């Protein structure tokens, strides 16, 4: 008769794998030992290992490929995203709270991007703004707008800021689309005004103008929300 799966036994496996990641024994892309081997090492049954792998998959530590195995990953934004989603759905944080958090992330990102942005990132930002100038497709506008702000955060070269921003974006993408379509489209010269902020941010990053960039981001959020 197979032993039942307990939360304590499952926790042993989860803690072991996370511990191996922390000690860099397992790195992103590494294949975990077979379930049978893990079960023997940790003195638990294979069903427990299988359930623990599901938990690790949910947390973003492991990616399971049927027939291939379980691989270590680093999609930790999935974990942050799930926590943020629960906070939103349980009314712990409202949309205004997320907006304030996002503005803080983008302001700090710009501060760092002034020093850390690559020429390729600056060029892509200019290209995005130019594409936004000429497209009338609302879906493409939303996609390009999202890439613009994501690129700004990536240009900070700060992994923690980037992970938080990605997690936040994953939670509120549908709400951002709603805001874009219902708010921007209903404002007089709404999209044109939004583009003024995008241009100002891109120009400030290219010129290394901290004050101009910070003010443009603040104006962007105060006007939009």
C-alpha positions as CSV (number, residue, x, y, z in Angstrom):
1,X,0.0,0.0,0.0
2,X,1.4,3.4,-1.0
3,X,2.1,5.9,1.8
4,X,-0.1,8.9,1.8
5,X,1.3,12.3,0.7
6,X,1.7,14.7,3.6
7,X,2.4,18.4,3.6
8,X,5.4,17.8,5.8
9,X,6.9,15.2,3.4
10,X,6.1,17.4,0.4
11,X,7.8,20.3,2.2
12,X,10.9,18.3,2.6
13,X,11.2,17.9,-1.2
14,X,10.3,21.6,-1.9
15,X,12.8,22.9,0.7
16,X,15.5,20.5,-0.6
17,X,15.2,21.7,-4.2
18,X,15.0,25.4,-3.3
19,X,18.0,24.9,-1.0
20,X,20.0,23.4,-3.9
21,X,19.0,26.4,-6.0
22,X,20.1,28.8,-3.2
23,X,23.5,27.0,-2.9
24,X,23.8,27.1,-6.7
25,X,24.0,23.3,-6.9
26,X,21.1,23.6,-9.3
27,X,21.1,26.4,-11.9
28,X,18.6,27.6,-14.4
29,X,18.4,25.0,-17.2
30,X,19.6,22.1,-15.1
31,X,17.6,18.9,-15.2
32,X,16.5,17.6,-11.8
33,X,17.3,14.1,-10.8
34,X,14.6,11.6,-11.7
35,X,11.7,11.4,-9.3
36,X,12.8,7.9,-8.2
37,X,16.3,9.2,-7.3
38,X,14.9,12.2,-5.3
39,X,12.5,9.8,-3.5
40,X,15.4,7.6,-2.5
41,X,17.6,10.5,-1.5
42,X,15.0,12.2,0.7
43,X,13.3,9.0,1.9
44,X,9.9,9.8,0.7
45,X,7.6,8.1,-1.8
46,X,7.5,9.1,-5.5
47,X,4.0,10.4,-5.2
48,X,5.2,12.9,-2.7
49,X,8.0,14.0,-5.1
50,X,5.5,14.3,-7.9
51,X,3.3,16.6,-5.8
52,X,6.3,18.6,-4.6
53,X,7.3,19.1,-8.3
54,X,3.8,20.6,-8.9
55,X,4.3,23.0,-6.1
56,X,7.8,24.0,-7.4
57,X,6.3,24.4,-10.9
58,X,3.6,26.7,-9.5
59,X,6.2,28.8,-7.6
60,X,8.3,29.2,-10.7
61,X,11.3,27.2,-9.6
62,X,10.8,24.2,-11.9
63,X,9.5,23.7,-15.4
64,X,8.1,20.2,-16.3
65,X,8.3,18.8,-19.8
66,X,6.3,15.6,-20.2
67,X,8.6,12.8,-21.3
68,X,11.7,15.0,-20.9
69,X,12.0,15.7,-17.2
70,X,11.9,18.5,-14.7
71,X,14.2,21.5,-15.2
72,X,15.2,24.3,-12.9
73,X,14.0,27.7,-14.1
74,X,14.1,31.2,-12.8
75,X,10.6,32.6,-13.5
76,X,10.3,34.0,-10.0
77,X,8.0,36.7,-11.3
78,X,5.3,34.0,-11.4
79,X,5.5,33.8,-7.6
80,X,5.3,37.5,-7.2
81,X,2.5,37.7,-9.7
82,X,0.4,35.1,-7.9
83,X,0.9,36.9,-4.6
84,X,-0.1,40.2,-6.1
85,X,-3.1,38.7,-7.8
86,X,-4.3,37.3,-4.5
87,X,-3.8,40.7,-2.9
88,X,-5.8,42.4,-5.6
89,X,-8.7,39.9,-5.6
90,X,-8.9,40.0,-1.8
91,X,-9.0,43.8,-1.9
92,X,-5.8,44.0,0.1
93,X,-4.4,46.3,-2.6
94,X,-6.6,48.2,-5.1
95,X,-5.8,49.3,-8.6
96,X,-4.7,52.7,-7.3
97,X,-2.2,51.0,-5.0
98,X,-0.8,49.0,-7.9
99,X,-0.6,52.3,-10.0
100,X,1.4,54.0,-7.2
101,X,3.7,51.0,-7.0
102,X,4.2,50.9,-10.8
103,X,5.1,54.7,-10.8
104,X,7.6,54.1,-8.1
105,X,9.2,51.3,-10.0
106,X,9.4,53.4,-13.2
107,X,10.8,56.5,-11.5
108,X,13.6,54.4,-9.9
109,X,14.2,52.6,-13.1
110,X,14.7,55.9,-15.0
111,X,17.2,57.0,-12.3
112,X,19.2,53.8,-12.9
113,X,18.7,53.7,-16.7
114,X,20.4,57.1,-17.0
115,X,23.6,55.3,-16.0
116,X,22.9,51.8,-17.2
117,X,20.9,51.8,-20.4
118,X,22.7,50.4,-23.4
119,X,22.7,52.2,-26.7
120,X,20.6,49.3,-28.1
121,X,18.0,49.9,-25.5
122,X,17.9,53.6,-26.2
123,X,17.6,52.9,-29.9
124,X,14.7,50.5,-29.3
125,X,12.9,53.0,-27.2
126,X,13.2,55.6,-29.9
127,X,12.0,53.0,-32.5
128,X,8.9,52.2,-30.3
129,X,8.0,55.8,-30.0
130,X,8.3,56.3,-33.7
131,X,6.1,53.3,-34.4
132,X,3.5,54.6,-32.0
133,X,3.4,57.8,-33.9
134,X,2.3,56.1,-37.1
135,X,0.1,53.2,-36.0
136,X,-3.7,53.6,-35.5
137,X,-4.2,49.9,-34.5
138,X,-5.3,49.9,-30.8
139,X,-4.0,46.4,-30.2
140,X,-0.6,47.3,-31.5
141,X,-0.6,50.5,-29.5
142,X,-1.2,48.6,-26.3
143,X,1.5,46.1,-27.2
144,X,4.0,48.8,-28.0
145,X,3.1,50.9,-25.0
146,X,3.7,47.9,-22.8
147,X,7.1,47.2,-24.4
148,X,8.1,50.8,-24.0
149,X,7.6,50.7,-20.2
150,X,9.0,47.2,-19.9
151,X,12.1,48.4,-21.8
152,X,12.5,51.4,-19.5
153,X,12.5,49.0,-16.5
154,X,14.9,46.5,-18.1
155,X,17.3,49.4,-18.9
156,X,17.7,49.9,-15.1
157,X,19.7,46.6,-15.2
158,X,18.3,45.9,-11.7
159,X,16.9,42.4,-11.5
160,X,14.7,42.9,-8.4
161,X,13.0,45.9,-10.0
162,X,12.5,44.0,-13.2
163,X,11.0,41.0,-11.5
164,X,8.6,43.1,-9.5
165,X,7.6,45.0,-12.6
166,X,7.0,41.8,-14.7
167,X,5.0,40.3,-11.9
168,X,2.9,43.5,-11.6
169,X,2.4,43.6,-15.4
170,X,1.2,40.0,-15.5
171,X,-1.5,40.8,-12.9
172,X,-2.8,44.0,-14.3
173,X,-2.4,43.5,-18.1
174,X,-6.1,43.2,-18.7
175,X,-6.8,46.2,-16.5
176,X,-4.2,48.3,-18.3
177,X,-5.8,47.4,-21.6
178,X,-9.1,48.6,-20.2
179,X,-7.6,51.8,-19.0
180,X,-5.9,52.4,-22.3
181,X,-9.0,51.8,-24.4
182,X,-11.5,53.5,-22.1
183,X,-9.4,56.4,-20.7
184,X,-6.9,57.3,-23.4
185,X,-9.4,56.9,-26.3
186,X,-12.0,59.0,-24.6
187,X,-9.7,62.0,-23.8
188,X,-9.5,64.8,-26.2
189,X,-6.3,64.2,-28.2
190,X,-5.7,61.4,-25.7
191,X,-3.2,59.3,-27.6
192,X,-1.4,62.3,-28.9
193,X,-1.0,63.6,-25.4
194,X,0.2,60.2,-24.2
195,X,2.8,60.3,-27.0
196,X,4.1,63.6,-25.8
197,X,5.1,61.9,-22.5
198,X,6.6,58.9,-24.3
199,X,8.7,61.3,-26.5
200,X,9.8,63.2,-23.4
201,X,10.9,60.1,-21.6
202,X,12.8,58.7,-24.6
203,X,14.5,62.1,-25.3
204,X,15.5,62.5,-21.6
205,X,17.0,59.0,-21.5
206,X,18.9,59.6,-24.7
207,X,20.2,63.0,-23.5
208,X,20.8,61.8,-19.9
209,X,18.5,64.5,-18.6
210,X,17.4,63.2,-15.2
211,X,15.0,66.0,-14.2
212,X,13.2,66.0,-17.6
213,X,12.7,62.2,-17.5
214,X,11.5,62.1,-13.9
215,X,9.0,64.9,-14.6
216,X,7.7,63.2,-17.8
217,X,7.0,60.0,-15.9
218,X,5.2,61.9,-13.1
219,X,3.1,63.8,-15.7
220,X,2.4,60.5,-17.6
221,X,0.9,58.9,-14.5
222,X,-1.0,61.9,-13.2
223,X,-2.6,62.6,-16.6
224,X,-3.4,58.9,-17.3
225,X,-4.9,58.1,-13.9
